[in-house]
């Protein structure tokens, strides 16, 4: 579309409000959201086939329109050839910060000032259109060298996986200090490899840092928890490679001991909480076909989030499949590099969320 065609969609008179990599057009017929083409995970841009993200600062009139259901929101992307229409948008979720008129702390309820907004694209973009409005740069991907240690040396696999997967995050203090409590060597090795990087301890479920460990009256140590506190993970600290026990889960303990469980925990978190993720609920056969080209991690299946739960990997990519009680399979996929997800593009697969 040409610029005049786009602007005519807003109606007359229209107010044009520029911001960083986005232009808002406020008109009587529609509110237009026009973003620049490009892959900007932390900016104002198309993020996936059905997702457009906007961030502060917002012009006041634009913020008011984004918080309203009328008139309709229409999306466009500026490319060298002109403008690509995204169609109708609707607000999925937003964040606000408290405001005060006199500088005093905000003590009352209310919406506050818009700081972030996610808009859903009503008609999912075909992948060729997505590549036009949000081209994905190719990046070096972490290798699979860590797989060579499995199943005989999971501690070394943890160390190598962390070094490659989180290579972009500088290490910090391992938090051990003068740790004198008895702890399994695999947990100490995990702390040393994690080296103070908060992401490694989990953004969904959580492994506790050395300073957060909880010592139970029966001598066991609680070393992690599910994200809503539904179950806790415990171990016997004096055992060389203890079983991972559960408090609050349907199962009493994991199949793999702590050394291998810590790697499985990392793989789960990589598929849930990486910067670029995907999720689908599909049939077992659909899941099997998706992971067929990937490498299956040679460890016994986990008991959550479904039983059984398996992990599959490629360079820079982790896929977790979890059996659901109704016979379906939940598929989680994650990467720290968007380009790694491209190999899983399949318009008919049924992705509910997919950042590639």
Buried (B, 14 or more C-beta within 10 A) or exposed (E): BEEEEBBBBBBEEBEBBEBEBBBBBBBEBBBBBBBBBBBBEEBBBBBBBBBBBBBBEBBEEBBEBBBEEEBBBBBBBBBEEEBBBBBBBEBBEBEBEEEEEEEEEEEEEEEBBBBBBBBBBBEBBEBEBBEBBBEBEEEEBBEBEBBEBBEEBBBBBBBBBBBBBBEEBEBEEBBBEEBEEEBBEBBBBBBBBBBBBEBBBBEEBBBBBBEBBEEEEEEBBBBBBBEEEEBBBBBBBEEEBBBBBBBEBEEEBBBBBBBBBBBBBBBBBBBBBBBBBBBBBBEEEBBEEBBEEBBBBEBBBBBBBBBEBBBBBBBBBBBBBBBEEEEBBBBBBBBBBBBBBBBBBBEEBEBEBBBB
